[in-house]
Amino acid sequence: MQFDRIVSKRKDKIVYKDGNNSIKVFDKNYSKVIVLSEALNQSRVEETGLNIPHIKEVKNIEGRWAIVSDFIEGKTLEQLMREIPEEQDKFLDQFIDIQIEIQSKRDGYLTKLTDKVHRKISKCSLEDDDKLELYTRLESMPRYGNMLHGDLDPSNVIITDDNEVYILDWSHVTQGNPGHDVARTYLLFLLKKQDELANKYLNRFCEKSGLDKNQVLRWMPLVAVAQSLNGHQDEWELLKKWIDTVND
């Protein structure tokens, strides 16, 4: 495979730039079903009118499945926050507005959040009593049909030189309760040891959206147990602390 350059590397995939294309190449043992599902979900999001890279094709490259989409040139909000710290609040507000816009969209064909979280709980290594508490918490949460990005943080938002906004990485998109998506973003800030920014984000999001902060925090054990399945040992202490709040 010959491409212009590597954009990012993850455990089971590599993203390349090739001309005007972004090519996400998956490992040979990666499920074709999951790859096709990701491409389908991103195509569904395209139809909502959100500004995202458009899927061009799904193909097999030397035995590896790949998704080809538009390559978006620009800087992420994470980069801008780091490079212009005095404007962090402005960028954070922009990020929150983007997340609120995502959650205003609906697509009844997307995976239901509750089904996905239920599967995550079933796969975790906790004791049965702890799993029962998590299932009970999940069943108690209100069910909605809002579009949820599922992995949104400032690194997934690109601002072009023309000041256009693009939202990346739709592999975890679902439909469900907005509180879960906010809790997920809050956890991502905490995992990057950005506690002050995390709390500023949570408070500001709830102020702007009218979402109840306590309802967001009720999702934290559920987003923490899902994150624990990634197997990063350095995250376990923080995740366990949040998982244990299911008994509060």
N, C-alpha and C positions, 0 to 999 in steps of 0.2 A: 504494500500500500504506500503510495507516494502522495502526500498532501503538503500544503504550504507550511503548516506548523501545528503543534499541539496547543490547544486552548486550555484544556484541563484533563486531569487524570483522576479516576476514582477506582474503587476496588474492582469493579467488573465492567468498566466502560471507559473509553477515551473519546474526547471531543476534539475534532480537528477543524481547522479553517482550510478551505480549499476554494480560492477565488471568492465568489459571493455566497458560498455555501458553508453551512455548519454541518459537519458529519459526525454524528454520535455512533461510534462503533462499539458493539457489545462483545463480551467474551464468547468463545465458541459454545460454551455450555449454557449460555443464557437462554431462557425460555422464549421461543418464537411467539407464543401466546402473549407474554408480557410485553414484548416489543410492539406487536401489532396493536395491543390494547392501549399502550402509551400513545402511539401515533393516532389512533382513533380518538382518544380523549382530547389530544391537542387540537385535532381537526374540529371537534365539537366546540372547543373554546374559541377557535377562529370565528365561528359563526355567530358568536355573541357580540362581535364588534370590538372586543378588547384588542389593544395593540400588542400583538405577539408575533414571533417569527412564524411564518407559514410553512407547513409541511410541503415538501416538493415530491418526495418519494421515499419508499421503504425498499431496501434491496439487500442482497447478500453479497458481501465482499470477502472473497477467499475463505468462505465457510463461516463468516461472522455476519450477523444481522446488523443493519445500519439504518438510521433515520436521517434523511437529508432535509434540512430546512434552511431558511434565510439566515445568513450571518449578519449580525447587527454590530456595527462599529460604534464604539462609544465608551463611556466610563460607567461603572456601576455606582449606585448610590453609596455603597460601602466605601469605594475608592474616594468619592467626593467628600464624604464625612471625614475620612482620614486626612485628605489633602487640604480641606478648608474647614478646620474644626470650629472656627467662629460662626459658621453657618450650619452647624449640626442640627439645631432646632428647626431651621427651615427645611432641611432635607428630610428630617424625621416627619414633619407635618406632611410633606409631599408623599412620603412612603405610606403614611396612614391613609391619606386620601385615595391612593391607588388601591390599598387593601379594601377600603370601604366600597370602592367602585366594583372590584371583583365580586364582593359579596352581594352586590345589588343584582347580579346576573343569575339566571336559572337555566338549567338543562335537565329535564327529567330522566334522561338516559344515562347520566353519570352514575358511577358507583355510589351507593348510599354510605355515608360516613359510619352509621351505627354498625352496618355489616362488616366494614373494614376493621373498626376498633374491636368488635367481637372476635374476629379472627386473630388479631394481635394478642388479645388477652389469652386466648386458647393456646397460643404458641409459647407464651412466656414460661419461665422456670419457677415461678412462685408457687407456694403451697396452695392447695385447693381452697382453703378458707380465705386466703388473700384474693384468689381469683374470684371467688364468690362475691366478695366486697366490691371488686372492680366491676363485675357484671351488674351488680345491684345499682352501683353509681351510674353506669351507662344507661340502664333502663329508666332511671329517674330523670334523665336529662331531657328537656323539651326537644322535639324533632321538627326541623325546618328543612326547606329545600334550597337554601342559598348555595351559590357556588363557592367552594373553598379551595384555595390554591394548594394547601397541604404542606408546603415547605417554604413559605415566603419569608425572606429576610432581605436586607438591602443589597446583598450580593446577587440577587435574582432580578434586579431592576436596572436596566441600562438607560442612560441618558445620552442621546446622540449629540453631535456638534450642532445640529439644528434644534436642539432642545426637545426632541421627540422622546417619549417614554415608551420603552418596550419591557414587557414582563416575560421572564424566561422560566424554564424548567417546570413543565406541567405534568410530570410523571405521577404526581401524588394527588391530582385533582379529584375531588368528590363533591357530593351535595349533602348539606346538613346544617348543623347549628354553627353560626358564626363564632360563638365562644370558643369552640375547639380550635379554629384556625388562629385566633388571637393567642390562645394559650400555647399553641405550637410555636408561633413566632416569639413569644415571650421566652419560652424555653431555649430557643436557638440563641437569643441574646445571652442568656445565662450561661449556656455551654461555652460561649466564646469569652466568658468572664467579663462581660460588659454589664455588670449588675446595675449601675447607675442609669445607663441607657435603657436597659430592660424595664426598669420601673418607670422611667419617664415615658417610654413607649406605652406601657400598659395604662398608666393614668391618662395620658393624652388621648389614646384611642377611645377609652371609655367616655371621656368628656365629649369628644367629637361625634361619637356614634350613638351615645345614649345607652350603650351596653353596660350591664351591671358587672362591676369588677368582681364581686364575690362569685357570680355565676361563671365568669371566666376561670377563676381559680379552682372551681369545682372540677374543671376539666384536667387540671394539672396531673393528677395521678394517672389518668388515662393516656395523656400524651407522653408522660415519662415512661410508662411501661412499654409503649410502642417503640420509643427511642432505645430502650434497653436491648431490644432484639438485634440492634446493630452490632452489639458485642464489644463496644469500646470500654475497656476496663477503667480508663481514667475518668469516665463519666459516671460510673456506677454510684459513687458516694452521693453526688447531687441528685441523681435520678431516684435512688432509694429514699432519700429524704422526702421527695415529692410523692412517691408511691405510697409511703406510709401515711400521708395526710388523708388517704381514703377513709381512715378510721376516725377522723376528727368530726 
